[in-house]
Amino acid sequence: MSDIETFRQAIESFISSRGWTPTRFGREIAGDPLFVFDLREGREPRTETRQRIAKAMQTHEISMDALGRPLRIGIAGLGTVGAALINILNNDGDAIARKLGRRIVVSAVSARSRHRERGVSIDEFAWFDDPVALAKSPDVDLFVELVGGEDGPALASVSAALERGCPVITANKALLARHGVALAAMAEKNGAQLGFEAAVAGGIPVIKTLREGLGSSSITRVYGIMNGTCNYILTRMGAESISFEECLKDAQELGYAESDPTFDIEGFDTAHKLAILTSLCFGTEIAADQVFVEGIARITQADIKVAADLGYKIKLLGMAQKRADGIEQRVHPTLVRKTSSIAGVDGVLNAVALETNHVQELLLAGPGAGGEATAASVLSDILDIARGTHVPPLGVPTDDLVPCTRAPMRVHEGGYYIRLNARDVPGALAAIATRMGEGSISLESVIQRPDLRASEPGVEQETSRTVVLITHETIESAVREALNRIASDGFIVGQPQLIRIEEF
Ligand SMILES: NC(=O)c1ccc[n+]([C@@H]2O[C@H](COP(=O)([O-])OP(=O)(O)OC[C@H]3O[C@@H](n4cnc5c(N)ncnc54)[C@H](OP(=O)(O)O)[C@@H]3O)[C@@H](O)[C@H]2O)c1
């Protein structure tokens, strides 16, 4: 047998004994995915290349033998996050194995279409049409759900894995916001872990920080920017004086916003993430349906400009804090001082701020979405599970969670920015001020901006002027009542704009 034939057989036997594909050998050992195919076709590598490969195979053989049994993962969902996860595992496989002392191998995958181009090869993995069958497969030690959706295949497959005691990792905030407590209870009952680092603020390790990083600290307030689409739109409106609609269109073209952006811009996505954080912060059940939600679609250039002149930026914030009458969970556009840390978080970035009894403010900022950043969070959960880390999914056992009692928004106290289109008639301003006074609302400033024309439909530009009121701390119900009275007096046109002010 020729020298080159012996070399080829050694490679074939290495590949088959490990269940590798020729492409993987080429990629991980030879540095050329087509190497084995070329060799099979009789193309001889240079002596130095052969020596380098023989040495790499030897090192690999030894390091593989030293490692424990591989952890076999099954991935359902091979879209933005799923494909990025496979890519990271391909590229960092050896480094991960060295860190863990065992290999992570993808044993099987599932998606809708088997033959879609995904930028990563899935040929070497077993294929399942049905994510539930994948979750039940005895060849899967850890199930990763990256399908999305609050019910359907995501819920069915995650439940199937947990029922058989198989650990689960998911990036699915919609699923957790709705079924998180039931799934956490199922995980506890069956002795399985449930990881969801990627579900809130993508690449920012906020779940681990809350669950394991804060020691005995108790959290007094959590707030943050948790939707990159909204933050991108508001940042661009601030930087370039363009309308909400134009920014949204750009965000869609750049892939930062979905073709149907409702879920993001109306604040529901932030509400899901906030509800998960609230549970971890305050030991309550997840109650996404009790979050007060307002989106950013009504923010105009007039608001952005007046806010900027007053030293503020407008951000879509999710906030939760304990009050005497329950838990306040709210998502709405918010005026924040330009000098605050949260105001510096611009573009598609996300940030979560935690205030505890020991730390005044801990701000975690970074990429809130994107395949690679999100997959990196999924991977950090995989590593935790592979190491055997076991913590209750929601920080405390589900039996110890308390119901999340909603603190009513009408008694929320804070400062308010109110923009009105006041009719350009004598007495209009005086009437508005009177109504505010009747509600015991003290005004910090009244700003008239005839240069900022209203942009709402039905508002006649020539006969109204933009008036902005900034209130001192007051009660939400008083502001709403005053605005109702002002509207019925007939001195304003269109809908008043009301934005809450938060001092951090
Ligand atoms: N993208 C992000 O930046 C990001 C950030 C944080 C969290 N997440 C969360 O991560 C999850 C995945 O997001 P993604 O952006 O990767 O979604 P995506 O790109 O839309 O991918 C979804 C994947 O699920 C598969 N799928 C859909 N329905 C299925 C079914 N019935 N059976 C089997 N497979 C099915 C799709 O298959 P086909 O490819 O064959 O159509 C696709 O591979 C979601 O829960 C999302 O909220 C995403």
The ligand as an SDF file (V2000), in Angstrom:
LIG
                    3D

 48 52  0  0  0  0  0  0  0  0999 V2000
  -33.4900   37.0870   16.4900 N   0  0  0  0  0  0  0  0  0  0  0  0
  -33.1120   37.6650   17.6170 C   0  0  0  0  0  0  0  0  0  0  0  0
  -32.3100   38.6090   17.6170 O   0  0  0  0  0  0  0  0  0  0  0  0
  -33.6550   37.1720   18.9240 C   0  0  0  0  0  0  0  0  0  0  0  0
  -33.2200   37.7900   20.1250 C   0  0  0  0  0  0  0  0  0  0  0  0
  -33.6820   37.3150   21.3510 C   0  0  0  0  0  0  0  0  0  0  0  0
  -34.5770   36.2660   21.3710 C   0  0  0  0  0  0  0  0  0  0  0  0
  -35.0040   35.7030   20.1920 N   0  0  0  0  0  0  0  0  0  0  0  0
  -35.9640   34.6090   20.2750 C   0  0  0  0  0  0  0  0  0  0  0  0
  -35.3660   33.4260   19.7200 O   0  0  0  0  0  0  0  0  0  0  0  0
  -36.3640   32.6290   19.1070 C   0  0  0  0  0  0  0  0  0  0  0  0
  -35.9650   32.3640   17.6590 C   0  0  0  0  0  0  0  0  0  0  0  0
  -35.8670   33.6150   16.9890 O   0  0  0  0  0  0  0  0  0  0  0  0
  -35.2600   33.7370   15.5160 P   0  0  0  0  0  0  0  0  0  0  0  0
  -35.0800   35.1880   15.2680 O   0  0  0  0  0  0  0  0  0  0  0  0
  -34.1110   32.8210   15.3460 O   0  0  0  0  0  0  0  0  0  0  0  0
  -36.5100   33.2230   14.6540 O   0  0  0  0  0  0  0  0  0  0  0  0
  -36.5550   32.8680   13.1150 P   0  0  0  0  0  0  0  0  0  0  0  0
  -35.3650   33.3790   12.4090 O   0  0  0  0  0  0  0  0  0  0  0  0
  -37.9070   33.2250   12.6310 O   0  0  0  0  0  0  0  0  0  0  0  0
  -36.4360   31.2440   13.1310 O   0  0  0  0  0  0  0  0  0  0  0  0
  -37.4580   30.4250   13.5830 C   0  0  0  0  0  0  0  0  0  0  0  0
  -37.0890   28.9880   13.2570 C   0  0  0  0  0  0  0  0  0  0  0  0
  -38.1180   28.1350   13.7260 O   0  0  0  0  0  0  0  0  0  0  0  0
  -38.4890   27.2370   12.7080 C   0  0  0  0  0  0  0  0  0  0  0  0
  -39.8910   26.8880   12.8540 N   0  0  0  0  0  0  0  0  0  0  0  0
  -40.9690   27.7140   12.7870 C   0  0  0  0  0  0  0  0  0  0  0  0
  -42.1000   27.0040   12.9500 N   0  0  0  0  0  0  0  0  0  0  0  0
  -41.7130   25.7210   13.1130 C   0  0  0  0  0  0  0  0  0  0  0  0
  -42.4160   24.5130   13.2970 C   0  0  0  0  0  0  0  0  0  0  0  0
  -43.7380   24.4660   13.3570 N   0  0  0  0  0  0  0  0  0  0  0  0
  -41.7040   23.3630   13.4110 N   0  0  0  0  0  0  0  0  0  0  0  0
  -40.3470   23.3700   13.3470 C   0  0  0  0  0  0  0  0  0  0  0  0
  -39.6330   24.4890   13.1700 N   0  0  0  0  0  0  0  0  0  0  0  0
  -40.3070   25.6490   13.0550 C   0  0  0  0  0  0  0  0  0  0  0  0
  -38.2160   27.9510   11.4070 C   0  0  0  0  0  0  0  0  0  0  0  0
  -38.0320   26.9890   10.3810 O   0  0  0  0  0  0  0  0  0  0  0  0
  -37.6570   27.4180    8.8630 P   0  0  0  0  0  0  0  0  0  0  0  0
  -36.3170   28.0850    8.9620 O   0  0  0  0  0  0  0  0  0  0  0  0
  -37.5710   26.1380    8.1300 O   0  0  0  0  0  0  0  0  0  0  0  0
  -38.7410   28.3350    8.4120 O   0  0  0  0  0  0  0  0  0  0  0  0
  -36.9420   28.7190   11.7560 C   0  0  0  0  0  0  0  0  0  0  0  0
  -35.8200   27.9010   11.5320 O   0  0  0  0  0  0  0  0  0  0  0  0
  -37.6870   33.4070   19.2740 C   0  0  0  0  0  0  0  0  0  0  0  0
  -38.3590   32.9420   20.4110 O   0  0  0  0  0  0  0  0  0  0  0  0
  -37.2230   34.8360   19.4850 C   0  0  0  0  0  0  0  0  0  0  0  0
  -38.1420   35.6010   20.2120 O   0  0  0  0  0  0  0  0  0  0  0  0
  -34.5600   36.1310   18.9850 C   0  0  0  0  0  0  0  0  0  0  0  0
  1  2  1  0
  2  3  2  0
  2  4  1  0
  4  5  1  0
  4 48  2  0
  5  6  2  0
  6  7  1  0
  7  8  2  0
  8  9  1  0
  8 48  1  0
  9 10  1  0
  9 46  1  0
 10 11  1  0
 11 12  1  0
 11 44  1  0
 12 13  1  0
 13 14  1  0
 14 15  2  0
 14 16  1  0
 14 17  1  0
 17 18  1  0
 18 19  2  0
 18 20  1  0
 18 21  1  0
 21 22  1  0
 22 23  1  0
 23 24  1  0
 23 42  1  0
 24 25  1  0
 25 26  1  0
 25 36  1  0
 26 27  1  0
 26 35  1  0
 27 28  2  0
 28 29  1  0
 29 30  1  0
 29 35  2  0
 30 31  1  0
 30 32  2  0
 32 33  1  0
 33 34  2  0
 34 35  1  0
 36 37  1  0
 36 42  1  0
 37 38  1  0
 38 39  2  0
 38 40  1  0
 38 41  1  0
 42 43  1  0
 44 45  1  0
 44 46  1  0
 46 47  1  0
M  CHG  2   8   1  16  -1
M  END
$$$$
